[in-house]
Amino acid sequence: MLNKMSKETPNATSSWQPPERPEWLRAFLTETQAWDAGAVAPLQADDLIATAQRLTGLTDFGADHWREPFEILVRSVEEEADLHLFGRLWTRQELILFLETRLNIEAEYKRHPEIDDEVINQPVFITGLPRSGTSILFELLAQDEQFMAPANWEFLLPCPPPEAATYRIDPRVPRAHDLITQAGRVAPTFRSIHEMGAWIPNECAVAWRMSFRSPHLAATFQAPTFATWLFSADQTPMYADYKRLLKLLQWKNPRERWLLKSPEHQSFLPTLFKVFPDAEVVMTHRDPVRAQGSVINLIGTFYWMRSNKPFNAQAYEQLLTPEGTAERLDQVIDWIEGGTVPSDRVIHSRYADLVEAPVPTLEKLYQSLGLPFTAQARQAVENYLSGKPKHKFGAHHYAVDRADRTRALFERYQTYFDVPSEA
């Protein structure tokens, strides 16, 4: 049981302020304030399921491990998230799309059972604290031709399966790009927090949404009933669904080695290795006090995109409080020391090193992975870095909790992984 922070304890969430909404959204919400939002954009599980089936002409969702979390999510969002009308419309569209994806994937496997014969060979997973450099490390490694990172668009619209001959010109890309960049138009400050686009490689938790077990969903809505269920759930079905998706994506567009990334893997390492036993995991490490302030801003912005409800971090202690973060980090150490996860398949990379000396840090990482850091990879990384100036979309400002309030919670983690303090 995670320790709850006292309501009187100051923390970084107390100084978080919602970003200003764009004029178009303010006008829409003002113009529709008298509407019956529940009638215009209903969120009931049975109706959403029937709509997805009608739109696809399909009825089989496959194994039903998705249904319980889906029903809990929809009920929790309806009763607790207090979505405004645009938030309800956006949520309804996304939930139907996730259901359609399940239906379409199941249909592809029925038509082509040979997809299941595909082998996911020694995938490399990047994980670590949110805002600890997982994204930039992911993007740098993705420049190497021996890796294949999933593009944002194919996670969102994977059916029909992408084909090698048309992968770069797939007609789904413009629609996917519009859907993917929606967040930046709803909250323009989001673009300074996280760059989005159809061809930017995205994280595994985005694909997990079709299983309705993704922590991304808990970070999208202030729906604590769903979050409570999620963080005590067995995530084996989610990883199994994910493996089926990767097989589908490489079936007609072969991948030499998948490069995958999500901070959430850090909480599920035993399950990851159970489903992907030959995986390599690269774990990034950054001062948790610094990362904490950044992730609070990220999740607060996510909530604000869909709701006027005040941000209550205390309801999301697993995600947001220093105590919850420290517990997850200590759990990783316990897994490594206790042999629950294979320590020789978990490689560690410090954020400070990557920022100060990216190319030498990558050289060392490749040595640990037992892979060549080729001339092609080196040149591609250097080109990428030169074309990606810091704060490309504006500076990302956020409050950082006073170090003396929380530093002691992370002493074991920082000592164990030799993580320097920033805040």
N, C-alpha and C positions, 0 to 999 in steps of 0.2 A: 504494500500500500504506500503510495507516494505521500510524502509529507506536504500538507497544504501550507501555503504562505499565509501569515496573518494579514487580515485586511488592513491593518495599520502599518504593515511593512512597506516602505517606499520601494518601488521597482521601476524598471524602464517603461513598463506599460503605462504608468501613471502620467508620463509626459508625452505619450504618443498622441498625435493629433491627426485626424483624418485629412487626407489631401482634398483640395478643392475639386469639385466635380466640374466637368466640362459644361459649357453653356447648353449644348444640345441635350444632355441628360437632365440638367436642371429644368429645362423647358418641358421635356417629356414628362417628368415626374409631377411638375406643377399642373400641366394640362390634364393629366389623368388621375389627379388625386381623388376625384369623386367617383371613379370607376370601382366596380366590384372586382378587385384583383383576383380573388379566388375563382370567380366565374370565368374571367377572361383567360386566365392561365392556370387551370386546375392542376394540382399535384397529388394525384391518387395512384397508387401502385397499379391497380387493375386497369385503369384507363391508359396509363403510360404503356403498359405491356401490350394492350390491344391495339394501340395506335402504331407501335413499332411493327407488330405483326401485319397490320393492314398495309402499312407503307412498303414493306418488303415482300409481302405475299408469302412469308415463311412463318412457321409456328414452333419449330423445335429449337429450344435454347440449349440443348445438351444437358449435361449434368446440372442438377438444381442447386449446387452449393452457392450460387449467386443470389438466390431468391430471398433468403432470410436477411442478409445485409441490405439488399435493395429495399425491402419492405421497411426495415428499421430506418434506413436513411430517409426515405420519402416521408415517413410519418414524423421523424424527428425534425426534418426541415420544415414541414408544414406546421408543426406545433411549436417549434422553438426558434427558428431562424429569423422570423419576422421580415421576410423578403419584401422589398418594394416591387411594384409591378414589373419594371424592367428586369429585376432580379428573378422574378418568377418566370418570365418569358424565356430568359437566358437559361435558367435551370431546366425548364421543361424541354427546351430544344436539346440541351446536352444529354439529359437522361434518356431521351428517345434515341439519340444518336448512339449512345453506349449500348442500348438494347438492340438496335439494328446491327451493330458490330458483332454482338454475340450470335445473333441469328445468321448473319452472313458467314461468319467463320465456321459455324457448325455445318452450314450448307456446303461450303467448300470441302470440308473433310468428308462429308458423305459422298460427294461426287468424285473425290480423289483421295481415297484412303491411303494412297502411297505417300501423301504428305507426311504422315506420321513416321515414315522410315527415315526422314531427314535427321541428321546428327548435328547437334549443337556442340561444336568441338572447342574445348578449352576457352570458354568465353572469359573476358576480363571485365570485372565489375568495379566501378569506382564508387566509393561511399565515404561518409564522414559527416561531421556536423553540417547542418544547413549553413550556408554562407561561409564555408571553410575552404573554398577554392575548388570544390568538386567540379563546378561548371567550366572554369577556365582550363583545368587539367584535362577534362573530357574533350574540350574543343581542340586543345593542342594535340593530344594523342590521335584525335580523329583526322588530323592532317596526314597521318602515316597510311600509306596504301595497303599495308598488311592488316590494318584494322578496318572494320566496317561498322560505323555507328548508325543507328536507325534515325532517319530524318523525321522531323516532327510530323510531316504530312502522312507518312505511312503508318505511324501509330494511330493517327486520327481516322484515316480512311484506308484500312488495309485490304479491303475487298473491292474488286477482284485482286488477287495477289500481284504485286508489282513484277514487271518483267525487265530483264536486263536491257533489252533493245530499246525500250521506251521509258526507262526509269527516270532519266533526266528531263523528259518532256511529257511526263504523264499528265493527262488533262485534269486530274483531280487537284493538282497543286494549287491553282488560283483559289479554288473554294477553300481548301485547307488553310492556305495562308490567311484568308479573310477571317476564318473562324479562330485561328491561332492568335492573331494579333488583336482580337476583340478586346482583350483585357487592357491593352495599351490605349485604346480609344475610350474605354469607360473610365479609366484612371490613368491619365497621361504620365503621372509620376512613376507608374509601374515600369515604364521603359528604362528608367535609370536604375531600377533594381534588378531587372532580369530581361535580357534581350530575347526577343521571340521572332519566329519566322518559319516558313514551311521547310526550309532546307537546314535550319539549325538543328543539330542533334539534340533530342530531348530525352528526359529521364524516364526510367522504367515506371515510376509511379503514375505517369500520365497514362501509360497503357494499362496499368492495373485497374483503372476506373471501370473497365468493362466487367470486372469481377465484383465491383462495388465493395471492395475491401481496401481500397487505396487510402493511405494517410492524406493524399492530396484532397480527397473529399472532406476529410475532417478539418482540413485547413481552408476549405472553401466556404463552409457554412458554420455559423455558431449553432451547432446542433449537438449538444453535449451527450444526449442519450446515445446517438450513433457513435460518437467518439469513445464513450465508455465501453460500448460493445466491441468496437474495433480493436482497442488496445489489449483486449483479453482473448481475442479470437485466434484460432489456428490459421496461419497464412499459407499452409501447404497448398490449398486449392488455388490461391492467387498465383503462386509461383508455377503451378502446373499449367494453369491457363496461359501464363506468360510464355512458357516454353513452347506450347502449341502455336502461339502467335509468331514466335521467332522462326519456327519451322515453316510456317506458312509464308513468311516474308522472304526467306532464303530459297524457297522451293524453285522459283523461276528467276530469281536474282541472287545467285550464289554468293556467299560470304566466306572469306578465308577464315576470319576470326571475328566474332562479335565483340564490339566495345560498347559496354553498357554502363549506365550511371544512375544512381539515385541515393540521396542521403538516407532515405528510409531503410536501405539494406542493412545499415548499421544495427538496427533493432531486430533484424530477422536473420542474422548470419547462420545459425544452425539450420534453419529451413532452406536458405539459399543453397548451402552445401549438400543438403539432402536431395534437392531437385537437380542441382548442377554440380555433381560431385567432383568434376575435374576443373572447376572454375578457379580463376585467380582473382583475388580481391585486393584492390589498392585503396587504402584508407588514408584520407587526408586529415591533418591535425592542425587546429588553430586555437588560439586563446578563446576558451568558451565564453568569457565575459564579453569579449568583443563580438563574437558571433551571435550571442544572445540578443544584443540590442538590434542587430540587423534582421534576425528572423522575426522578431516581434513586429518590426515595421512591415515586413513582407506579409505576414499573416493578417495583421490588422488591415492592411490595404486590400487583401483578398476579401475579407468580410465586408468592408465598406463598399466594395463594388456592387454588392447585391442587396444591401440592407442599411437602414438608418439606425439599427440597434447599437447601443453603446458597446464598445469592445470590453469583454470580460475575460481577461486572461486567466483568472482563478478557476474558471470552468474548464480550462484546457491545460491543466498542470503537466500532463504527460508531454505536451508539445512545447509549452512556453516557459514554465517557471525554472529557475536555476536548479531547484531540487530535483525536478523531473529530468532535466538534462544531465545532471551529475549522476543520477541513478542509472541512466542509460549508458553513460560512459564507463561507469564502474562495472556494469554488466558485461561490457565488451572485454574488459580486463579479466574478469572472472572466467569468461568463456575461453579466452586464450590460455590462461594459466591452468584451467581445469581440463583442457583438451577437448572441450565441447566443439570447438572449431579447430581445423588444422592450422596451427600457427605458421607452418612453412608455406601456406598458400595465402597468407595475409601479409601484404607489403605496405609499409608505412611511408607517407610523404608529408613533410611539413609545409604548411601554407607560406610561412616566412621564407623558406628556401626557394619555393617556386616563384615568389614575387621578386626576390632579390637576384636570383640567378636561374632563370627558367631553363635555359638549354643545358647547363651542367646538371641541374636537378633531374631533368628528363634522362640524361645519359645514365645517371646512377639508377634511376627507376628501371630503365631497360635492362641494365645488368641484373637487377634483382628478379626481373621477369624472365631472364634467360633469352631475351630477344635482341636482335641486332638493331642498333640505332643507325639506320641507313643514311646515306647521303641525301636521298630523296626526302626522308623524314626530317632531317635537320634543316634542309633548305625550306621545306614547306612550313615548318614551325617558325623559322625566322621571318619568312614572308608574312605569315599570319600575325605575328606579334607586331611587325612594323605597320601593318594595316589596321590594327585594333588599338587606337589610343585609349588610355585610361579615361573613364567617365565619358564614353562615346555618346551616351544619351543623357548626360547631365550627372552631376554629383548625387550620390545616394547618401542622404543625411538621415541619421537616426540617433536616438538617445542610447547611452551606454550606462548601465547600472554602476554605481560606485563600486570599485574593485574590492574595497574592504568589507562590503556587505556579503559578497558571494565568493571571493577568492578561495576561502578555505574549503568550500564545497568541491572545488576542482583540483585540490592539491595532489591527490593521488593520480589523477589523470595526467596532469601536467608533468609530474615527476616521472611517471612510468614511460611516457612517450617523449619526454624532453621538449615540451611545448613552451615557447617563450611567452611571457605576458605582454600584451599590447596596451591594455587600458589602464 
